[in-house]
Amino acid sequence: MWSGNQVNQKNDVPAGVLVFPREVQFPKEWVERFVNVTSFKKMNEGVHFAALELPHIFAEELRSFFYSVP
């Protein structure tokens, strides 16, 4: 359980990351320092409010991630 004291400790919970073109761009390696990345994808479209702008694409990516988690 995370209490806020273990900021630099890696979390084992599976995580999915979507990086949108007009958001901060960061490499997968940065995220892997802190979470168990099971899905990392750079999107071709969408910005800060991707769930509102592209709900069908966002929902499909979310669904795909959850189906891939063991």
C-alpha positions as CSV (number, residue, x, y, z in Angstrom):
1,M,0.0,0.0,0.0
2,W,1.3,3.4,-0.9
3,S,1.4,5.9,2.0
4,G,3.2,8.8,0.2
5,N,6.5,8.0,1.9
6,Q,7.7,5.6,-0.8
7,V,7.8,8.1,-3.7
8,N,10.8,6.4,-5.3
9,Q,9.6,2.8,-4.7
10,K,8.3,0.9,-7.7
11,N,4.6,-0.2,-7.6
12,D,3.8,-3.7,-8.8
13,V,0.2,-2.9,-10.0
14,P,-0.1,-3.2,-13.8
15,A,-0.3,0.1,-15.5
16,G,-1.3,1.2,-19.0
17,V,0.0,4.5,-20.4
18,L,-1.3,6.4,-23.4
19,V,0.8,9.4,-24.6
20,F,-1.0,11.9,-26.7
21,P,0.7,14.1,-29.3
22,R,0.1,17.5,-27.7
23,E,0.9,16.3,-24.2
24,V,4.2,16.1,-22.4
25,Q,6.3,13.5,-24.3
26,F,8.2,11.1,-22.1
27,P,10.0,7.8,-22.8
28,K,8.6,4.5,-21.5
29,E,11.7,4.0,-19.4
30,W,10.7,7.0,-17.2
31,V,7.4,5.4,-16.4
32,E,8.9,2.0,-15.8
33,R,10.9,3.4,-12.9
34,F,7.8,3.8,-10.8
35,V,5.1,1.4,-12.1
36,N,4.7,-2.0,-13.7
37,V,4.0,-0.9,-17.3
38,T,2.1,-3.6,-19.2
39,S,0.9,-1.3,-22.0
40,F,2.6,1.8,-23.4
41,K,1.3,3.4,-26.6
42,K,1.9,6.7,-28.3
43,M,-1.3,7.9,-29.9
44,N,-1.5,9.7,-33.3
45,E,-4.3,12.1,-32.3
46,G,-5.9,13.6,-29.3
47,V,-4.8,16.1,-26.7
48,H,-5.4,16.8,-23.0
49,F,-9.1,15.8,-22.9
50,A,-8.7,12.7,-25.2
51,A,-11.6,10.9,-23.4
52,L,-13.9,13.7,-24.5
53,E,-12.5,14.3,-27.9
54,L,-12.0,10.7,-29.0
55,P,-14.2,8.6,-26.7
56,H,-14.4,5.6,-29.0
57,I,-10.6,5.4,-29.4
58,F,-10.0,6.1,-25.7
59,A,-12.6,3.4,-24.7
60,E,-11.1,0.8,-27.0
61,E,-7.6,1.4,-25.6
62,L,-8.9,1.2,-22.0
63,R,-10.8,-2.0,-22.8
64,S,-7.8,-3.5,-24.5
65,F,-5.6,-2.7,-21.5
66,F,-8.0,-4.2,-18.9
67,Y,-8.5,-7.4,-21.0
68,S,-4.7,-7.8,-21.2
69,V,-4.2,-7.7,-17.4
70,P,-4.0,-11.2,-15.9
